[in-house]
Amino acid sequence: MTAGAERSRTRLNPDPALANARLQAHHAAQLLASFAGALLPPRDDDGHRSLCWDDHRARLSTGSTARTDAPMTLHLDPATLHLTLDGVAGGSRRWSLDGVTLEAARTRLEADVGCALPPPEYALPHHPVAEGAAFRAHPVAGRELAAWFAAAYRVLRPWADRADAGPLRCWPHHFDLATLLALGGDDDGPRRTIGCGMTPGDDGHPAPYGYVTPWPYPWTAHRPPLRHGYWHTEEWLGAVLPAPAWLGDEGTERVTAFYADAVDACLRLHGAES
């Protein structure tokens, strides 16, 4: 194993504390969603509340407000649980959520931006921070979480660059990083899409995984075999590549092949139900 491969294995090896770090960052990201929901122009697809991954600074970021004097942007570092607000009073303010409650963080942020920032209306996975516990940063697991977002960004960006794809975004309700391929649809039928993404874990799969999902779900079509990963068929339909497959000397090759094969398979599934 090369030194680079060993570093990759270390960065992406799922840590036992990763789920806790992921849940805390998920709840912290709602501050960004509230900021965007209150200050950015609304969009029908709720995209104004979605976040982008800043790969240079390894952080999640909102869009910028339309202020002409100093557009404001809010960022979250998932590794350290630091918030950075750019554009306030002509500069930036950076502060840590470690030891701070979600309510206190929201109050401080509201004072900085000068308006109320209501919590999002959708349900989130349970974590004590939602009930008044303070955030507790975990440096090792936090860096692991950031590494998963970085790895996903690099493998998914070519898909998001396609002419038929939407931007690569982190959706704060699911906390996944994904792009959507638009395939069109019949005049009297729903628009067909294929979602390509990575989630750092959820209630059903605590460890990170990559996924490719056709929509609408072609439940009755024959599912082609996959060289890597498997078909998830409970509640939702899609190809899944679990965390271990991302690791090791051949991890990048497996991940790249998975997305290519799974997108092709989903195209065939859509065709079978046309």
Secondary structure by P-SEA (a helix, b strand, c coil): ccaaaaaaaaacccccaaaaaaaaaaaaaaaaaaaaaacccccccccccbbbbccccccccccccccccbbbbbbbccccbbbbbcccccbbbbbbcccccaaaaaaaaaaaaccccccccccccccccccbbbbbbbaaaaaaaaaaaaaaaaaacccccccccccccccccccccbbbbbbcccccccccbbbbbcccccccccccccccccccccccccccccccbbbbccccbbbbbccccccccaaaaaaaaaaaaaaaaaaaaaaaac
